[in-house]
Amino acid sequence: MVETTPAALGARGGWRYYTRLAANSFATMLDLGLFALGAALAGLGISLVLAGFDLVERDTGLSTGSGLVTAMVLAVAGTFLMGIASEGPARRDNLIWVNNEWERAVARVVMSILVGVILIFVAGYLSPLVEDFPAPLMRGVELMDRAGVAGLWPVPLFGVPLAWLVRRFLPTDGIELELPVMFTVWVAALLILT
């Protein structure tokens, strides 16, 4: 259970308060980044299946069998990431008490950048490992890199401020809407950067 009282969180600051704020903000932004990346990978897998059955015009350079196996790998990886994100503590950050909503927004900006750096680092590590695999798997690693880039600037510049505005001007519904707002910005940025 999440403790949301000022006394439980160390009102007026304190290292426990800021540590908990940072940890919860990191978990929220990591969940959103993984969910956006998982949706993109699953979408890439679906497009490969459609191309494999000639339902859409797309030259993958793969036979039907290898295209379907690659699509299955991408779709499984995408749904795995979405499953991890859906079980994560994303909503915990929404429910904790903060001294000031600006603190929550600043923590989310910093943690979004950190998650972006982590995704770019992991994509750079995986890139040489998938060079000999079919091109769509390399495309999946590129999607991870683009999800990291989206976490570096579009989400901090647009997603977090929009979430703050939603929370501020819709006090009853804002708590439920701010995570979908940041997720939408993350996915839109990922699609634009791709």
LINJO-V209724 format. One record per residue. N is the residue number from 1. RES is the residue in one small letter. D_FIRST is the distance of its C-alpha to the first C-alpha in whole Angstrom. Layout:
N/RES/D_FIRST
N/RES/D_FIRST
This chain:
1/m/0
2/v/4
3/e/6
4/t/9
5/t/12
6/p/15
7/a/15
8/a/12
9/l/13
10/g/17
11/a/19
12/r/22
13/g/21
14/g/21
15/w/21
16/r/17
17/y/16
18/y/19
19/t/17
20/r/14
21/l/15
22/a/18
23/a/15
24/n/13
25/s/17
26/f/18
27/a/16
28/t/16
29/m/20
30/l/20
31/d/19
32/l/21
33/g/24
34/l/24
35/f/23
36/a/27
37/l/28
38/g/27
39/a/29
40/a/32
41/l/33
42/a/32
43/g/35
44/l/37
45/g/37
46/i/38
47/s/41
48/l/42
49/v/42
50/l/44
51/a/46
52/g/47
53/f/48
54/d/50
55/l/48
56/v/48
57/e/50
58/r/49
59/d/50
60/t/48
61/g/51
62/l/49
63/s/51
64/t/49
65/g/48
66/s/46
67/g/45
68/l/43
69/v/42
70/t/41
71/a/39
72/m/37
73/v/36
74/l/35
75/a/33
76/v/31
77/a/30
78/g/29
79/t/27
80/f/25
81/l/24
82/m/23
83/g/21
84/i/20
85/a/19
86/s/17
87/e/15
88/g/14
89/p/11
90/a/14
91/r/12
92/r/9
93/d/13
94/n/13
95/l/11
96/i/11
97/w/13
98/v/17
99/n/20
100/n/22
101/e/21
102/w/24
103/e/22
104/r/20
105/a/23
106/v/24
107/a/22
108/r/22
109/v/25
110/v/25
111/m/23
112/s/25
113/i/28
114/l/26
115/v/25
116/g/29
117/v/30
118/i/28
119/l/29
120/i/33
121/f/33
122/v/32
123/a/34
124/g/37
125/y/36
126/l/37
127/s/40
128/p/42
129/l/41
130/v/41
131/e/45
132/d/47
133/f/44
134/p/45
135/a/45
136/p/42
137/l/40
138/m/41
139/r/40
140/g/36
141/v/36
142/e/38
143/l/35
144/m/32
145/d/34
146/r/35
147/a/31
148/g/31
149/v/33
150/a/32
151/g/29
152/l/31
153/w/33
154/p/32
155/v/28
156/p/28
157/l/32
158/f/31
159/g/27
160/v/25
161/p/28
162/l/28
163/a/24
164/w/24
165/l/27
166/v/25
167/r/22
168/r/25
169/f/27
170/l/25
171/p/23
172/t/21
173/d/22
174/g/21
175/i/18
176/e/18
177/l/22
178/e/21
179/l/20
180/p/23
181/v/25
182/m/24
183/f/24
184/t/28
185/v/29
186/w/28
187/v/30
188/a/33
189/a/33
190/l/33
191/l/36
192/i/38
193/l/38
194/t/39
